[in-house]
Amino acid sequence: MLSQFRSAKIEYIMREQNAHGHLLSKLASTKKKNRHLIIQQTIVVPRVTPKTECMSILEDQTWMTPLTQYLNKVTREIEQEEAIWQKNA
């Protein structure tokens, strides 16, 4: 198969540095017919750095400010009504 490529490099990676490959090899060598295996892996290093930002919420008012204020008010009112119903039940 290597002869079909212009160039190829085969490099040995230690098991400790290739946890995903190690788990796949364990799965392939231990799986028996009609059995399902679950392999768990402990992640030592987070895959998302703490500096990653998903969404930035600014304190300035935007076109959404009145909508969010209204929704927060309605949500509080509903929660208060539910609390009254639960208290009386």
C-alpha positions in Angstrom: 0.0 0.0 0.0 2.9 2.4 0.7 4.0 2.1 -2.9 0.9 3.9 -4.0 2.0 7.2 -2.3 4.8 9.5 -3.4 6.2 9.5 0.0 5.3 8.1 3.4 6.6 8.2 6.9 6.1 5.6 9.5 6.6 6.8 13.0 6.3 4.8 16.3 4.3 6.7 18.9 4.6 5.5 22.5 1.4 4.2 24.1 1.5 6.9 26.8 1.4 9.6 24.1 -1.4 8.0 22.0 -4.2 7.2 24.5 -6.9 7.2 21.8 -5.0 4.6 19.7 -4.3 2.5 22.7 -8.0 2.4 23.6 -8.9 1.5 20.0 -6.4 -1.4 20.1 -7.8 -2.6 23.4 -11.3 -2.5 21.9 -10.2 -4.5 18.8 -8.4 -7.1 20.7 -10.9 -7.8 23.5 -14.3 -7.5 21.7 -16.2 -10.7 21.5 -19.1 -11.5 19.3 -22.4 -9.9 20.3 -21.0 -8.0 23.2 -20.8 -4.3 23.6 -17.9 -2.7 25.5 -17.6 0.7 27.0 -14.2 2.1 27.3 -13.7 5.0 29.6 -10.8 7.4 29.5 -9.6 9.9 32.0 -8.8 13.2 30.4 -5.7 14.6 32.1 -5.5 17.9 30.2 -8.7 19.9 29.3 -9.4 20.0 25.6 -10.8 23.5 25.9 -8.5 26.1 27.3 -9.9 28.3 30.1 -9.4 31.3 27.9 -12.0 30.2 25.4 -15.0 32.5 25.2 -18.4 31.1 24.1 -20.4 34.3 24.3 -19.7 37.8 25.5 -22.5 39.6 27.2 -22.1 43.4 27.4 -23.7 45.6 30.0 -24.7 48.2 27.4 -28.2 48.2 26.2 -29.0 46.7 22.8 -32.2 46.0 20.9 -32.5 42.8 23.0 -32.5 44.6 26.4 -36.3 45.2 26.5 -37.0 41.7 25.4 -34.8 40.1 28.0 -36.2 42.3 30.7 -39.7 41.3 29.7 -38.9 37.6 29.6 -37.1 37.8 33.0 -40.2 39.5 34.5 -42.6 37.0 33.1 -40.4 34.1 34.2 -40.4 35.5 37.8 -44.2 35.9 37.7 -44.6 32.3 36.6 -42.3 31.0 39.2 -44.2 32.9 41.9 -47.5 31.5 40.7 -46.1 28.0 40.7 -44.8 28.5 44.2 -48.3 29.6 45.4 -49.9 26.5 43.7 -47.4 24.2 45.3 -47.9 25.8 48.7 -51.6 25.4 48.4 -51.5 21.8 47.1 
